[in-house]
Each structure stands twice: as structure tokens, then as C-alpha cells.
Amino acid sequence: MKNQQSTKKEKVKMITVKKRILLLAVLAVIAATSIATLVIEEIYYAYKYESDLEELYTWDLISEDNVLLERLTPISCETSNQINDDYSCQNIIDENVLGWKSIDNCKDEWLTFTFDKEYYIEFMIFENFQLDSQFMKTDKFNKVTITIPDLNGGPVASVTKELYNNKDSQWIDLNRRGDEVTITIDSSYNNTTTVPCGIQTITFFGSESDNLNNG
């Protein structure tokens, strides 16, 4: 009788062990699938972002009032801070989808972009992170002040605008000459200091001469 009970207990233990092994296997498959899904999403959005950029750049040489506008690429940048080198403002210059992220939320953060020479900067485009996981985990710019110093020592040109908390391309007209642009974030959408500030793309368009032909 005791031998039969022992045998039953052993069978129950074996079944329990098998169930645990099966459960762990299922969890492993789920985890692997989730990771694979995230990787696929990252690849997809990186591809989509590059495709969108290519589409945008097919018309980045456009004629407006007999002035040819082109995409202006900064040669360097500075920021108030960054989480680490993986999320530096250089990513914005290099068109890297990792973008820029700061240590704290966006309020009072700033970014400065320097060009190789003076240009007439017609407008700029802001784009938040396009991947949902990145978009939800970063604080976004709300009100920004954009300043362009006068190379001749005149007054600093300043434009203040509000950006939306979405994934759309947001255009801001500047129409100023200069070789440097500073973006100061006056307010943001998340006041939690533990949420890092971030943006994926900032693009500039302009020309060597302005629309008034006095450049």
C-alpha cells in the first residue's frame, strides 16, 4: 500500500515538474517573441524614418521667389546635457533615429547648432520620436524659443513657438540670417524630473542668399 502511495506521489511530482518545464518553455517563447517583435519594430521604424527622409530630401532643393532652398546640415552641436554618448545631439546631425535625450525633463534644456558659414535660414522642422516605446518614455518640447545671433553685432533674432505633443512634422518659419541656432525649451509636457527630454529629428532649410536678395 505504501509502495503504491509512493509511486503515485512520484508520478504527481513528475507531472508537476513537466508542467513547470512546459510553462517555462512557453514563457521563453513568449519572451523571445516579444524581443523579436521589438527588434522588428525598431528595424521597421528605422527603415520608415529613412524612407521618409529620402522622400523629404527629394524636394529639399526647391525654388522660392527665385531663391534655391536646400537642407542645411550643421557641422557641430552643443546641449545643456545628455543621458550618455548614445543619445547626443550629434545623432540629430547624423540623422540617427536614436535622437537626443537629456538627463531630466525638457524644461530649461537647450540645444545649439552651428553651421559652416552664414546662411539665410528659412525654416526648421521638429519631429518627436516615431516609435511608440520611445515616444511614450520621453518628455516632449512644448514652448520653445529659437534664437539666431547677428554676426554684425546687431540684436539677436528670437522666435517663440508652441509645439504639439504628437508625431507630426512641425514647421517653424525663421527667415533669419546666421551661422548658429539655439533652441531653448521654455516648457514641456511632462513635469516629472525622472522622465528624460528627447527629440528624434530637427531639420533646417535655407539658402546662401535671402528672399530679399540682400544676402
Salt bridges, closest charged atoms under 4 A:
ASP52 OD2 - LYS48 NZ 3.17
ASP60 OD2 - ARG71 NE 3.78
GLU95 OE2 - ARG71 NH1 2.91
ASP108 OD2 - LYS107 NZ 3.39
GLU118 OE2 - ARG177 NE 3.47
ASP132 OD1 - LYS167 NZ 2.19
GLU208 OE2 - LYS117 NZ 3.01
